[in-house]
Amino acid sequence: MTTPMQGGAGSKVLADDGPSIQRALEQGRITPADAIAPLARAAHDANVVALRVAACRVLGSLAGRAWDATWEVAERAALVLQEVAREADA
């Protein structure tokens, strides 16, 4: 899966996985708000457990307001983590 991300001079394509999204956040190529949807997809649907865990770690960082995430973004990230936990518990 790929998602177009807003970049400086044009859009960039970014893989929908936790490590790629984390790098994009660190480099300022994606905003915390724009990272939630692809992270949620990766946390739910990644084929490899390690990629689902990596997405959850980035969501956890956003829930803790890393990368200057707003309170609203932090809350959305926390809610995604709750959904993932409920899914794993079912």
N, C-alpha and C positions, 0 to 999 in steps of 0.2 A: 504494500500500500504506500502511496505517496500523497503528500499534501502540498499544495502551493503555499509558500510562505512569503511574506512581504520582506523584501530586502531593500537596500539602499537604492541602487540604480535600476532594479527590476525585481521580478519575483524569482525565488529560488525554489527548487524542489527538495524536499526533505523526507527521508524515510520516516514512517510512523513507528518509531521505536524509541524507548526511553533514552538510551545513550545519544542518539542523534538529536532528539528534542532538547536534551540537557545541553549539548554543545551549542545548539542554536540559541538557547536562552542565555548561555554564558557569553556568546558572541553578539548578543543583541539583535539577532536575525528574526526573532519571533518574540511576541509579547507573552507574558504569563497568561493573559486571558485567551490568547489564540492557541496556547499549548494544551489547554484542558481537553478539548475534543479529541485530538489525536492520541493524547495520553490515555484517555478513557478507553478508546478503541484498543490500544495496545494492551492495556491492563486486563481487558476482557477477552480479547480475541487472538493475541499473539500465539503462534504455534509452539513456541519454546517457553518453558517455565521461566528461564532466566530473563527473557525479554519482558514477560509479564511482571516479574519482580522488579526489574529495572524501571519500568513505567510507574509502578507503585512507589518506588523510592523518589522519583522526581515529583510525583503527585504529593508525597509527604513533605518534600521540601517546599512546594508551593503552598501547601496547607500551613506551613510554618512561616510563610510570607517571604521566602527567598526570592531573589531577583526583583525586589520591590513590588511584589504582588500586593494588590489591594486586599482589603478584608473580604470583599465580595468574591474575588478569585480564590482566596484562601478557603473560604467556606465551600465553594463549588468543588475544589480539589478534595476537601475532607469528605464531602458527600459522595464523590466518586469512590473514594477509598472505602467508605461504608458499604456501598453497593457491591464492590469487589469482595469484601469480607463476607457479606451475606451470601453471595453467589458461591463462594468457596465452602461456606458452612452448610449449604443446602444438600 
